[in-house]
Amino acid sequence: MKIATLRSAVYLLVLFHQGILCSSLALPSSSVDMKPKKFINSADNAVDEFISGLLLQYPNHLRKLANHHVILHSSFATQNKDAHPNKARVSLLSGGGSGHEPSHAGFVGENMLSGAILGGIFASPSVSSILAAIRASTLPSSEGGKGCLLIVKNYTGDRLNFGIACELANAEGRLVKMVVVADDCAIERKKGITGARGVAGTVFVHKAAGGAAGKGMDLDQVTSIAETVSKGVGSLGCALNTVTIPGADKVNDRLSKADDAGEPMMEIGLGIHGEAGKKQCPLMSCDDIAKEMLSIIQTYGREVDSKIVPLYNPSDELIVLVNNLGGTSNFEMSLLTRSLVTQLEAAGCKATRVLVGSFMTSFDMQGASVSILPCTGD
């Protein structure tokens, strides 16, 4: 017995020497109270430096609008009004707070967004920057401009600032309309004052509106398609750990504590800024998470002729977007995708397109969201 005990003690000393046990035996509070580790110089300059890095990656396709946090597609950055693409097609602009990349600057491209307006970290962009983006991408109607559609997520600051810029641009003789996306199914309809939040389903609106604009449709047609997609998509997120933003004093530990039974916790329905979700609960299996998320989405449904109906029905063809919220491994994303699609198909639906990746993130949030869009004949 003494020899065995001595051997165990020596083995433990070796492990400590190699650093193997140090992290597992550290006090729990040390990982929570420590300053978050980020690749960052300063939170004050982070958006400017992000834009600089983005331009280095896409020097032939993207341009920054001087004096503003605005990214334009190179074709819309032209100073030649006679060759301006807005003479042939509607311009599309979107934006919001930084920290959700690739949304929205990552979707600036051919048959997608003409430009994106970036706010500070989790902060709405300014009216002046939005108006500058409209002026750069959209000619006045008197000069042959085809108009501009603003695609805006449903947050108070975004709606207010984009709305003011829209009115100012229209007063200048530019034809501008706005579509507000509110696809989050987490908040019960009767509880929300401002309505559902805009989340990853916004990417579907980018794509549909971009395709319509690329075909030369007019502003009314592009707006109608964007509104149809916006009203048809439903989304819901879940997370095992929430977001810690660059520059924060400490790690956000909201989900680090176990419940009374010692079970690790997760959250369903939290927002892309870490806003409180529908509920916190003990960690579930991947299949059970998918089941819970789909149930909430179906219960929330969608509005048709002033009535709430299920988002999708058996035999529907669906486009399914499984979005990495920033800190989830590709391995886990595939597991969750399998769980979601398997259950949708078991319900009689057909997933005609399955898109998996990072579309609208929240820095390092260890979570994912699913957005479901029933297909129509169009």
Secondary structure, DSSP 4 states (H G I P E B T S, - for coil): -HHHHHHHHHHHHHHHHHTTTTTTTS-HHHHHHSPPP-S-S-TTTHHHHHHHHHHHH-TTTEEEPTTSSEEEEGGGG-S-GGG-GGGTS-EEEEEEEESSTTTTGGGBSTTSBSEEEEEEET-PPPHHHHHHHHHHH---GGGT---EEEEEES-HHHHHHHHHHHHHHHHTT--EEEEEE--B-SS-TTT-SS-SPP-TTHHHHHHHHHHHHHTT--HHHHHHHHHHHHHH-EEEEEEEE----TT-SS---TTTS--TTS--EEEES--TT----SEEEE---HHHHHHHHHHHHHHH-EEETTEEE-S--TT-EEEEEEEE-BS--HHHHHHHHHHHHHHHHHTT-EEEEEEEE-SS--TTBEEEEEEEEE----
